[in-house]
Amino acid sequence: MFEITRINARSCSLLGQRGAIFGLAALEAAREDEKFVLLTADLATLSGMTKYIDRYPDRFHNVGIAEQNMIGIAAGLAAEGFHPCATTYATFITMRSCEQIRHFCGYMKEKIIVVGSGAGLSQGFAGNTHYTMEDLAVMRSIPNMTIMSPADGASAVKQFELARTAEGAVYMRLTGNLNCPMVYKDDVSFEIGKANLLKEGHDVVIFAVGTMVSTALKAATLLEGKGIGATVYDLFSVKPVDREAILSAKQYRLAVTVEEHNKMGGLGAAVAEVMTGQTGMPKLLRCGIHDRFDTAGDYEGLLAQNKLTPELLAEDITSAVNK
């Protein structure tokens, strides 16, 4: 069982979410479970799988750039009693393989851990073919899928362990790059369907996911300087979502969702679905990627274009509160 310390949290941060899972968590999974199998679609080196491949070559399969086939192979392995994890870039594993995930994971309920890396805008100059702003909307619409999106490298390792013991298929959405901002520096437990309360305030409640959790915490600090107290939740469990945490928004002047995903269909939509029909709920401000295709650029510039920096997020929240 992985326990977060300030030392290994820093190591996981340097590796990024993808490197922490495939350079640390997958090795531990294979050591503990002789049925664990890792599959990738030509992304082994970039995912930090070198140590895993050296140690467990007979439990590793690189299928090449054939994501649909990879999910089919993983489903076959699962049906034969193996415990597969299949991974590549989030845009390809969720969209190119959508039908296979729907049929094998959703309909047939095969136990596969599907890991989509480089989600959101982190692919930078690779352009819109590699940006992933639709995956939560797609995966949320498939029955029998659990969805998690860790806030940092250390929580990615903890949530990978949780995915291994979860019932049914799990989609893990990995955001950010190397030197991923640290959110969790001490050990904490994660439970599917439960959000983690990270900061308390009295005016605004912010529900964030992925690396946007760090952004939300920084924005909350900026808001304090303006006399606005913000509560921040890490809503890492996107499906099932924590209804109780969302309904607590009744006590605040404003509810905010922050995600590196299209404002449509993702975390904001999940929160809105819970709030709909409830009485006494505040206005909901949904912050995320604009419903458009951005011009390719560096990661930080793309975040700024979509107002997903701490400063721009704090400005939007302040404006909404004042209204």
N, C-alpha and C positions, 0 to 999 in steps of 0.2 A: 504494500500500500504506500503510494507516494505521499509524502508530507511536505508541504510548502515551508521552506525556510527562506530567510533573506538571501542566503548564499545561492541556493538552487533556483530561487525566483529570478535572480540576476542572470544565471546561466541560461535559463529558459528564455529570458528576454532576449539575450544575444542570439540565440538560435532561432527565434521567432516561433510562432505557433506550429508551423509545419515541421521545422527542425526538432522542436521539443517532442512532438508526437513520434516522428519516425526515427529520431536519433536516440530517444530515451524510452518512451512508453511502449513502442512496438517491440523493442528488445525485451523488455520486462514481460510483455504479454506472451511472447514466444517461449521465454524461460519458464513461465508458470503453466503454460497451456500447450501441450504438444499438438493440439489440433488447430492452433492459430496459424493462419496463412495470410500473407501479404501480397496484394496484386497492385500493379501500377500500369498506366498507359504511357510508357516511355518517359517517366518523370522521376526515375530512381535517384540519380545523382543530385538533381535540384531539390529533391525532397529530403536529402540527408540520410538515405537508406544504406550507405556504404557498409557501415558496421553490421547492420542487420543481414545484408546479403552475404558478407564474409562468414558470419556465424551460423546463419540458417539458410544456406543456398537451396536446400530441398523444399523449403517452405516459402519460396518467393517466386512470383511469376510476373515477368514483364511481357505484356501482350502486344506491345507496340501501340501505335496510334490507332487504337480500335476500341474505343470506350464502350460501345454497345456490347461488343463481344466480351469485354472484361466483366461487365455485370452479369452476363449469361454464364460465364465460367464461375464467377463467385456464387451464383445461385445454385449451380450444379454441385459445387463443393459443399455449400451449406446443406443441401438436400442429402448429401452423403455423410453428414456428421461433422464436417470441418467448421471452423469459425473464421470466416474470411473478412478481411478489411480491404476494400478497393478504393483507390485514390488517383486523382489527377486534378487538373485545374477545375475549379468549381463551375465555370461556364460550360465546360465540355461534359463533365460527369452528370450534371443535372439537366442540361438541355439536349445534348446529343443522345444521352442515354435515358431520356425521360420515360419512354415507353417501356424499356426493360425494367427500370426501377418501379414503375407503376405496376407492371404485371408480376414481377418476381418478388419484390419487397412488399408492395401494398396488397395486391390480390392474393398471392401465394404465401405471403407472410414468412418468406425465407429470412433468416437472421444474418444480415450483412451490415457491417459498419461502412457506410459510404462517406468518404472524406473529400470534401471539395476545398482545395487550397487556392490562395490568391484571390479570394472573393472580394467583391467591391471594386475599388479603383486602383488597387495596389500594383497592377501590372503596368501602370504608367504608359510609357511610350509604345508598348505592344499594341495599344489601341483598343477600339470598341469590340473587336472579336474576342478579346481576352478579358474585358471588364465583365463583372458579374453583378447585375442589378435586378435580376428576375428570379433567382434561385429560390429564395424564401417563398415567393408567391407560388411557384411551381410545386415545390416540395410540400408546402402546407396543404395543398389541395388534394394530395394523395392520402387516402385512408391508411391507417396502421403505421404511419411514419412518425418517429420521434425526431425532433429537430433541436440541436444545440449549437450555440455559437459562443465560444469562449472569449473572454475579455483580454487574456494575455497568454504567454507561453506556459506559465505554471498551471493556470486553470485549465489549459488545453490538455495537459497530462492527466489532471484529476478527472476531467470530463471524459477522456478516452477510456479510463478505467470504468467510469460509470456506464459508458456505452457498451462495454463488453458484457456487463451484467444486466443490461436493460432487456426487457421483453420485446422481441421483434426487431425490425430494422431501424437503424439510426442514421440520420444525416448530420454530419458535423461540418459546420461552415467556418473555415479558417480565414481570418482577415489579417491585414497588416503584413509587414516584411520582417527582415532581420532587425534586431534592436527594437523589438515590439515594446511599447510602453508598459511598465509594470503597474498592475492594479492590486494584485494579491501578494503581499510580502510575508504573511504569516499563514499558517495552515487554517483551512476553512473547509466545511463540508458543502457538497452540492447534492441537490435532490431534484430529480426530474419533476417538473411541474411547479417548482418553487423558485421564486426570485431571491436574490441576495441583497439585503439592505446595506448600502455602503456609507451613506451620509444622510443626516436628518436636518430638515429645515421646516419652515412653517408656511411658506407662501406658494411654492411651486414643487411639483413632483416630476422628476425626470426618469423615464424608463429608457434605458439604453442597452445596446447589444454589441458584441464584438469589441473591436478596438475603440469604438465610439463610447464605451464606458469610461475610458481614460479621458476622452475629450469632454464628456459630460461632467466628470469630477472637476476638471480644470475650469470649465465654464461656471460651475457652481461656486468655485472660489472667487471668480470675477464678479459673480452676481452678489456675493456677500458684500463686496466693496460698494455696491449700489444700494445696499439695504434690503436685498431680496434673499430670503433664506430658501435654499433648495434641498429637497430630499432626492437622493439618487439611488435607483435600483439597477442592479445587473439582472436583466431579464434574459439570461442565457438560455433558458428553456423556452424556446419559441413555440414549440408544440410538444406536449400540452403547455399552455401558458398559465401563469399564476393569477387566477381570477381574484383571489383575495387581495393581493398586492395592488392590482389595478383598481379594484373597487374602493381601496383606501383613498383614491384621488378625490373622493367627496369632500375631504377636509381641507383641500387646497384651492387656491384661486385659479390655478392653471395646471393642466397636465401636458407633458411634453414627451414625444418619442424621438429617439435619435438612432439612426441606423445608416450604415453604408450600403444602402439598397434603395431601389426605387421607392419613393414615398407611397406608391400604390402596391398593395398586395403583401407587404412584409410585416414588420413589427408594428408599424402604425396602424395597419389594417387590423391586426390581431387585437390590439388594445381597443380600437374603435368598436370592434365586434362585441367585446365584453361590455363596453360602456353603453352601447346602444340599448335603449329601452329602460335604462336605469334612471331614477329620479335624483335630482340634486347633484349631477355630475358637472364638473367645470368644462370650460372650453378645452379642446384638444388641439395642440400645435404639433403637427407632424413634420419632422425635419429629416431629410434624407437626400438621396440623389434625385435631381430634377428629372421629370419624365421626358428625357431627350437623350440623344447621343452626343457626348462632349467631344470636342477636338482633343486628340491625344496630347498628353503632356506629362510632366513629372507628377508624382503621387501627391505631393503637398499642394501643387497648383490645382490639381483636379479636386481635391478636398475643398480648397478655397472657392473654386467656381461654384460648388454646391453648398457653400456656407456651412461646411462641416469642420471648421476650426473652432477652438474654444472661444476666441474673441467674437467671431461672427455668430456663433450659436448664442452666446450671452447677449449680443445685441438683439437678435430675433426674440429671445425670451423676454428681455426687458421691454421691448416694444409691445409684445402681446400682453404682458402684465399691465402696462400703462393704459392699454385700451380697455 
